[in-house]
Amino acid sequence: MITQVAVEYRKLSRSLAILLAALAPSLPAIMLLLAISLSNRPMPWQTVYFQFALPIWVMFLMPMAVTAFATLLGQIEYRANGWESMFALPVHKASIFMAKMFVGISGAIGMMLLMLILTAIGATSGIAVSGNIPSDAIPWAKLFDKTPMIMAASAPFIVLQMWVAMRFSNFVVPLAFGITGTMVALAVAITNTGKADWFLWVLPLRVLRETQASSMPLLALVAAAGLAIAAIWDLSRATLR
């Protein structure tokens, strides 16, 4: 399994997925740099993260980045008929898909962490330009508390996106799937309805907005584990070429 994961990471080095994973998390930082440097008032760090960067990330940028990342990861094998070569290796098929699933999930986690770091850099640069120093400090404790819960809540749709990306050779299918999920989640967020809290793409935003701890991130992880088992079972029996 460890060898398979290492192989998948080496494949990423020759893919546009690495460029995407670096560029997508930088967008909130760039927007904050411009917003703060052009503002006449200081922007509190609480606002920087919890009213600007994180809402934009969980509502739109993260699901779209995961969609593109999973699609590029799945297309690595389809572009060069790599599935047949992979299946010819003396390893169980399930380990191949588990490795790809691990890389997809770790990529999403990496993009999230990079976004948090770049947000601090972008906001600090904007503060240096404008000279408007916020009165509060970076809310590290709240970030350390919320980030794992957001990633746990994101796990089901990440697994589902990886499943679709590996299942279909046509890259349009996973792209359309992810874009549809993101647009529905945006519509739910805009209308502020509580009737679609179960929708997988809505769960990260729901966790971000919650003021009290809940069992939802744990339930999301259980759902993600079930989806991963179903995905690996399906993919191991499918004819991929």
C-alpha angles and dihedrals in degrees: 000000000000090000091051092051091050090051091052092051090051089053089054090059088069095044135086087235090087092054090048092049089055099042102044096059091049094063097080089048092052092048091048092049090056096040096049097040091052095043125098093209132059117256113222116234089238088061093043093059109022102034100031121017102032098043091050090046100048096039100046122347099052098049091044092047091048089049093053094040093051091045092052091046092051093046093057090081097035095053095060100025086254097157092077091052091047093050091050090064118101093251133100115265091233092062090055092055093041089055092050091047090051092051091049093051094043089049090055091048091048092051090050093052092044090051091054092050095045090047090059090048093047094046092046090051090051091050090051091052097045098035090221104134116197117236095227134062129243105283095236095161093054092045092051088050099045102038097067091045092050091050091047090051090048094052098088096055091041091055091045091050091050090049093054093043092055095040100057126053094202107085091208091072098062091038092053091044094053095042091051092051091048094049092049090050090050090051090051091049093048094048090042091217120164094205095087101047088121092063107113096227090053097055097083092053090047090054091047091054096046115105095192131052116263139180092244097099090052091048089048091054090050089050091048091051090051092048091048092053091048091047095050091046091051096043093047089059098039126097105239120186 
